[in-house]
């Protein structure tokens, strides 16, 4: 009953004397209404700063008392953006990391709302948990990035304990969230951080780059590639960036000056400059940056096959001819991508036999070798028998293909090229 009476006086006249009188007469300052709201909740909601101070002077015992939604007075003050009331509440040392029924802490609330002043107040607290996750696994930074709050995101990034690569239950990082909602300035800000991981995949195996291409935002694409995003990443259907690009009719960019980057690619295809942000021109740009027009997805489709205009497809094939067979065996399709040059000149089988330190195409030092799915080919995987996938291979046939001794002894024909096996050579691996 007190909460309702208090709410009436607060709403109409801010009568602190009435509240003071009721408290002096023994009213229960911690009682709640049928929504679970206490008088303090009511005063906070109506932004009655004087009444809040009166109630706090009574040494209210349950500063952290939650209403039926799990919200404390501090939650409510953060949602409403009442900066001064937040300051008064913080002086009483509430639990600033307490979550409501959705796991939202007060910091989640203000980052979602984008109130930079209150964010600053909360971040000054030594015990604030900047990485606390809600029930969906989202941190405060996830929400600030998702909402595009360009004033709030920098405050969080300045925190020494911030985890800017934290993933939620769908595998999305804050960078994924900003790209998904196409907040260009937030994406640029996050990419400026030295420890941002831009090649993490969500539950759909989408990297931020693949998301940017799906969303048709060329400015983000260019920025991500400039910071080293993996152009050969594939999604859960094995689509690479070109599969996604050629299917889009048009791209856009908040930074109009970036459109000039595509002029030369547009001219090569003999298209009007009005078409420079078309999906095909952007695909050409991506291919010149190392994307593969002949990568097959799970439907055995290549991006080149998806180009509907026969004339433009022929021009594109002239610029990007089909890959030559493996430089070593001259039979298999090359599948291993060398980093950082991006050349694909060897098949996985041959790559496992040759201890290359430099790319045979450009002689650049190799820092990593990656398969068609974008996964790194470590030493164990490339030396594994391709039949049992357990033992290391130690038998080589004349055709050049390998197995372990146990599997090879059961074969009359090579399991890969089907040539008759004339000799089986046992080798000792180091």
Secondary structure, DSSP 4 states (H G I P E B T S, - for coil): -HHHHHHHHHHHH--HHHHHHHHHTT--TT-B-TT--BHHHHHHHTT-HHHHHHHHHTT-S-TT---TTS--HHHHHHHHT-HHHHHHHHTTT--TT---TT---HHHHHHHHT-HHHHHHHHTSTT--TT---TTS--HHHHHHHHT-HHHHHHHHT-TT--TT---TTS--HHHHHHHTT-HHHHHHHHTSTT-------TT---HHHHHHHTTBHHHHHHHHHTT--TT---TT---HHHHHHT-SB-B-S-GGGGGGGHHHHHHTT--GGGTTBHHHHHHHHHHTT--TT-B-TTS-BTGGG---HHHHHHHHHHSPPPPBPTTTSSSBP-EEEETT--EEE-HHHHHHS--SB-TTT-PBP-EEE-TTS-B--HHHHTB-TTTSSSBP-EEETTS-EE-HHHHTT-SB-TTT--B---EEE----
